[in-house]
Amino acid sequence: MVSIKTEREIELMRETCTMAAETLHAVQEIIRPGITTEDVDNFVHEYITSRNAYPSPLNYHGFPKSCCTSPNEVICHGIPSKKVKLKDGDILNVDVTTYFKKYHGDTNRTYFVGDNVSPLHKRLVRTAWECMMSGIREVAPGKQLGDIGAAIESIAHKQKFSVVRDYCGHGIGREFHEEPQVLHYGKRKTGMTLRKGMIFTIEPMINVGSYKTNLLKDNWTVLTIDKKWSAQFEHTILVTETGYEILTILPGIYDETTPPAPEITLE
């Protein structure tokens, strides 16, 4: 069953989602060659808990850390580790979810590590952002979930990249994961019809190579099947009376007007 949020619930979602966005903005200051993904996790944990909130991933179905850190060929759900040290030229996705006043706010973004990220991987990251935004711009009452997936797939395929099919966006609110499932591929005018008050994430995972995935024995870490790199962005979205509201933005700092790799123009 899909939860339609009340005005009070929407206000609480704005609060937790703003905190999640602030966390992502703050963590970028420490991302550089030589740190470990456990350093990232420690920063995220301290940042969230110091604000009287809780990092939703911690102990969620046994997940052992406070955020997901997914470098290079890791698609999603990477477990932070002191053994994983970032190198110049890497890319790193950091996925954070805050639990504040009994509501969850979920967002992620992919960062460049150092100054030597290749042109291909800069284009990959920019494309992942463009895919997310193209999906978001489809959101409005009366539109359908398939419209979101179709828009995402069109951008990715134009750049000769693939869209991961095994993992998707989701409803969110009092529960970390709610209905509906939001696929990042599909056909227009198919799927559930969007209604005012729905809140869900849009979080496409875009791969250089195959869309197929490989789940490691830890039952969390997901790699590309061919070890080619993957990038992802995520926002939590509210369906409004006339369109959408992105809940996980910081106006003027991290919003629709601030894509990564601004020097990379997609055609």
C-alpha positions in Angstrom: 0.0 0.0 0.0 1.3 3.4 -1.0 1.4 6.0 1.8 0.0 9.5 1.0 1.6 11.9 3.3 -0.3 14.5 5.3 0.9 18.1 5.5 2.5 17.5 8.9 4.3 14.4 7.6 5.6 16.4 4.7 7.0 19.0 7.0 8.8 16.3 9.0 10.1 14.8 5.8 11.5 18.2 4.8 13.4 18.3 8.1 15.0 14.9 7.8 15.7 15.3 4.1 17.4 18.6 4.6 19.6 17.0 7.3 20.5 14.2 4.8 21.4 16.8 2.2 23.6 18.7 4.7 25.4 15.5 5.5 26.3 14.9 1.8 27.4 18.5 1.4 29.6 18.3 4.5 31.2 15.0 3.7 32.6 16.2 0.4 35.2 18.3 2.3 37.0 15.1 3.5 36.9 13.1 0.2 40.5 13.0 -1.1 43.1 10.5 -2.1 44.5 8.6 0.9 41.5 8.4 3.1 39.6 5.2 3.6 35.9 4.5 3.2 35.7 3.9 6.9 36.9 7.5 7.4 33.9 8.6 5.4 31.6 6.4 7.5 33.0 7.8 10.7 32.5 11.3 9.5 28.9 10.6 8.5 28.1 8.8 11.7 29.4 11.7 13.8 27.7 14.3 11.7 24.3 12.7 11.9 24.4 11.6 15.6 25.6 15.0 16.7 22.3 16.4 15.4 20.3 14.1 17.5 19.4 11.9 14.5 20.2 8.3 13.6 21.9 6.9 10.5 19.2 4.7 9.0 21.5 2.1 7.4 23.2 1.2 10.7 22.0 -2.3 11.7 19.3 -2.2 9.0 18.8 -5.9 8.3 22.3 -6.4 9.7 24.1 -3.7 7.7 27.2 -2.9 9.9 27.9 0.8 9.0 26.2 4.2 9.0 26.4 4.8 5.3 27.1 3.0 2.0 30.4 3.8 0.2 30.6 2.5 -3.4 33.8 3.3 -5.4 34.4 2.7 -9.1 32.9 -0.7 -10.1 30.8 -1.0 -6.9 27.3 -0.2 -7.9 25.7 0.2 -4.5 25.6 -0.9 -0.9 29.4 -0.9 -0.5 30.4 -1.5 3.2 32.8 1.1 4.5 36.2 -0.4 5.4 39.6 0.7 6.6 41.0 -1.6 3.9 39.5 0.4 1.1 41.7 3.5 0.5 40.7 6.0 -2.1 43.1 6.8 -4.9 43.5 9.8 -7.2 41.2 9.3 -10.2 38.6 7.2 -8.3 34.9 8.0 -8.1 33.0 7.4 -4.9 29.3 7.2 -4.3 28.2 8.0 -0.7 24.6 7.1 0.2 23.2 8.5 3.4 19.8 8.2 5.1 18.9 10.1 8.2 16.2 9.1 10.7 14.9 12.2 12.5 11.6 12.7 14.3 10.6 9.2 13.2 11.0 9.9 9.5 13.7 8.9 7.0 15.5 11.1 4.4 17.5 9.4 1.7 20.0 10.8 -0.8 23.3 10.0 -2.4 25.8 11.4 -4.9 29.0 10.4 -6.7 32.2 12.4 -6.0 35.4 12.7 -7.9 38.5 11.7 -5.9 41.5 13.9 -6.6 42.1 15.7 -9.9 42.7 12.9 -12.4 39.3 11.3 -13.0 39.2 10.2 -16.7 37.0 12.0 -19.2 35.0 8.8 -19.6 34.2 8.6 -15.9 33.5 12.3 -15.7 30.9 11.8 -18.4 29.6 8.7 -16.6 29.0 10.8 -13.4 27.5 13.7 -15.3 25.2 11.2 -17.2 24.0 9.6 -13.9 23.1 13.1 -12.6 21.3 13.9 -15.8 19.4 10.6 -15.7 18.2 11.3 -12.2 17.1 14.8 -13.1 15.3 13.7 -16.2 13.4 11.2 -14.1 12.5 13.8 -11.5 11.2 16.2 -14.2 8.6 13.6 -15.1 7.0 13.6 -11.7 3.5 15.2 -11.5 0.1 14.0 -10.5 -1.4 11.9 -13.2 1.9 10.9 -14.7 3.0 7.2 -14.3 6.0 5.5 -12.9 6.9 4.1 -16.4 7.4 7.7 -17.5 10.3 8.1 -15.0 12.0 5.0 -16.1 11.6 5.7 -19.8 13.2 9.2 -19.4 16.2 7.8 -17.4 16.8 5.0 -19.9 16.7 7.4 -22.9 19.4 9.6 -21.4 21.7 6.7 -20.5 21.4 4.9 -23.8 22.1 8.1 -25.7 25.5 8.2 -24.0 26.0 4.4 -24.7 25.7 3.6 -21.0 23.4 1.0 -19.3 20.8 1.3 -16.5 21.0 -1.2 -13.6 17.7 -3.2 -13.4 18.2 -5.2 -10.2 17.9 -2.2 -7.8 15.4 0.6 -7.8 14.0 3.7 -6.0 11.4 3.3 -3.3 8.7 5.0 -1.2 10.0 6.4 2.0 8.6 8.0 5.2 8.1 6.4 8.6 9.7 3.3 7.0 13.1 3.3 5.3 11.7 1.4 2.3 8.0 1.7 1.4 5.9 1.2 -1.7 6.1 2.0 -4.6 9.1 0.5 -6.2 10.5 3.0 -8.7 12.2 1.3 -11.6 14.8 3.3 -13.6 13.8 1.7 -16.9 10.5 1.1 -18.6 7.8 2.4 -21.0 5.8 5.6 -20.9 2.2 5.4 -19.8 2.8 2.2 -17.8 2.9 1.5 -14.1 1.3 3.2 -11.1 -0.3 6.6 -11.5 1.4 9.3 -9.3 -0.7 11.1 -6.7 -0.2 14.3 -4.7 1.4 13.5 -1.3 3.4 10.5 -2.5 7.1 10.6 -1.5 9.7 8.3 -3.1 13.3 8.2 -4.2 14.7 8.3 -7.7 18.2 6.9 -7.7 19.4 5.5 -11.1 22.6 3.5 -11.2 24.4 4.0 -14.5 27.1 1.6 -15.8 29.8 2.1 -18.4 29.3 -1.6 -19.5 26.7 -4.2 -18.9 23.7 -3.5 -16.6 24.1 -6.9 -15.0 25.2 -7.1 -11.3 27.2 -9.3 -9.1 26.3 -9.6 -5.4 29.3 -10.5 -3.2 29.3 -13.1 -0.4 28.7 -10.4 2.2 25.2 -10.1 0.8 25.4 -6.4 0.5 28.2 -5.2 -1.9 27.0 -5.1 -5.5 29.6 -5.0 -8.3 29.2 -4.6 -12.1 29.5 -8.0 -13.7 32.3 -6.8 -16.0 34.1 -4.6 -13.4 33.5 -1.5 -15.5 32.6 1.6 -13.4 29.2 2.7 -12.2 27.8 6.0 -10.9 24.6 7.0 -9.1 22.7 10.0 -7.7 19.6 10.0 -5.5 17.0 12.5 -4.3 13.9 12.1 -2.3 10.9 13.5 -4.2 7.5 14.8 -3.1 4.6 14.7 -5.6 2.9 18.2 -5.3 -0.3 19.5 -6.7 1.3 20.6 -9.9 4.6 18.7 -10.2 7.3 17.8 -7.7 9.5 19.1 -4.9 13.0 17.8 -4.3 13.3 17.4 -0.6 17.0 16.6 -0.4 18.4 19.8 -1.8 20.2 22.8 -0.3 19.1 25.9 -2.3 22.0 27.6 -3.9 24.4 24.9 -2.7 23.2 21.6 -3.9 20.2 21.8 -6.1 18.9 21.4 -9.7 21.3 24.0 -11.0 24.5 22.5 -9.7 25.4 19.4 -11.7 28.7 17.6 -11.2 31.4 18.1 -13.8 29.9 21.3 -15.2 32.5 21.3 -17.9 31.1 18.1 -19.4 28.3 18.9 -21.7 26.2 16.0 -22.9 24.8 15.9 -26.4 
